[in-house]
Amino acid sequence: MKALIQRVVNAKVEVDGRITGEIKQGLLVFLGLEKGDEKPQVDKMLKKILIYRVFIDAQEKMNLSVTDIKGGVLVVSQFTLVADTKSGTRAGFSTAKSPILAEALYDYFLMQIKRVHPIVASGIFGANMQVSLTNDGPVTFLLEC
């Protein structure tokens, strides 16, 4: 499982011209699910995302989490994140979880994060989404579990 997180001033995702999710300050999370991923990995990644320190404290150090600042979390499924790009000029997706199983796990991730974090928005699994964001920093991290 991989999560590309970006510290944002704001972010939104649209499907067919309709906004499906939008946040102000917080984290934009692109979530990629791999074949071996199950609920324990989701739970571990969820905890890591919520406590990962990427926001600036009073001493201008990245010591605060999205939970600390009470920021938003916008979650977008992105199977291309787990692509095999080691050779050739076209990505391979043999490591990605099958769409049916990935959607169930993505839904589980959303259900769990909404239980513990007050501001959560999302895209639509498998949809053609347009994501807009203002990256703050820029600050971007690739988390793996």
Residue pairs with C-beta under 8 A, 6 or more apart in sequence:
1 31
1 32
1 33
1 34
1 37
1 41
1 42
1 45
1 82
1 144
1 145
2 31
2 32
2 34
2 81
2 82
2 142
2 143
2 144
3 29
3 30
3 31
3 32
3 45
3 48
3 49
3 142
3 143
3 144
3 145
4 29
4 30
4 32
4 78
4 81
4 140
4 141
4 142
4 143
5 27
5 28
5 29
5 30
5 49
5 52
5 54
5 140
5 141
5 142
5 143
6 27
6 28
6 30
6 133
6 135
6 138
6 139
6 140
7 27
7 54
7 55
7 135
7 136
7 137
7 138
7 139
7 140
8 23
8 25
8 26
8 27
8 28
8 74
8 133
8 134
8 135
8 136
9 24
9 25
9 134
9 135
9 136
10 22
10 23
10 24
10 25
10 133
10 134
11 22
11 23
11 26
11 28
11 74
11 131
11 132
11 133
11 134
12 19
12 21
12 22
12 23
12 74
12 131
12 132
12 133
13 19
13 20
13 21
13 22
13 74
13 76
13 121
13 122
13 123
13 129
13 130
13 131
13 132
14 20
14 129
14 130
14 131
14 132
15 123
15 124
15 127
15 128
15 129
15 130
20 121
20 122
20 123
20 124
20 127
20 129
21 74
21 75
21 76
21 121
21 122
21 123
22 74
22 121
23 71
23 72
23 73
23 74
23 119
23 121
24 71
24 72
25 69
25 71
25 72
25 136
26 66
26 69
26 71
26 72
26 73
26 74
26 119
27 49
27 54
27 66
27 71
27 72
27 73
27 74
28 74
28 76
28 131
28 133
29 49
29 73
29 74
29 75
29 76
30 76
30 77
30 78
30 81
31 45
31 75
31 76
31 77
31 78
31 81
31 106
31 109
32 77
32 78
32 79
32 80
32 81
32 82
32 96
33 77
33 79
33 82
33 96
33 97
33 102
33 105
33 106
34 82
34 95
34 96
34 97
35 95
35 96
35 97
35 98
37 97
37 105
38 105
39 105
39 108
41 145
42 105
42 108
42 109
42 112
43 112
44 145
45 109
45 143
45 145
46 109
46 112
46 113
46 116
48 143
48 145
49 66
49 73
49 113
49 143
50 65
50 66
50 67
50 73
50 113
50 116
50 117
51 65
51 67
52 65
52 66
52 141
52 143
53 62
53 63
53 64
53 65
54 62
54 64
54 65
54 66
54 139
54 141
55 62
55 63
55 64
55 65
55 66
55 68
55 69
55 71
56 62
56 63
56 64
57 63
57 64
62 139
66 72
66 73
66 117
67 117
70 118
70 119
71 119
72 119
72 120
72 121
73 113
73 117
73 119
73 120
73 121
74 120
74 121
74 122
74 123
75 109
75 110
75 113
75 120
75 121
75 122
75 123
76 122
76 123
76 129
76 131
77 102
77 103
77 106
77 123
77 125
77 126
79 93
79 96
79 97
79 99
79 102
80 91
80 93
82 93
82 95
82 96
82 97
83 91
83 92
83 93
83 95
83 96
84 91
84 92
84 93
84 94
84 95
85 91
85 92
96 102
97 105
99 126
102 125
103 125
103 126
106 125
107 125
110 120
110 122
113 120
114 120
123 129
123 131
